Amino acid sequence: MASLSIQSVDEQLAALLKQRAAAARKSVSQFVLDTLRQHLGLEKTTVQEQQLTGVVGELAGLLKDKDVDESRNAYAAHLEEKYR
């Protein structure tokens, strides 16, 4: 795996990266790598997911690869049975 070093990062950018990394509960290095992957199209995310932070950001996309319709139908059947 390659290593890169970024020089001449201004204070405002460094502070913002630290703030966003902390909000995402990631190291600055991991946050920068994830952001680069997303920006370069190596990881697909929605614009909303990129802007979310904290617990909501952690939950964003959680059901992305799940069959939500199947779960929704099972829950609807449960409610119908429960309230008959």
Summary of the structure (lengths in Angstrom):
residues: 84
radius of gyration: 19.1
end to end distance: 59.7
largest distance: 67.1
contacts: 146
relative contact order: 0.08
helix: 61%
strand: 0%
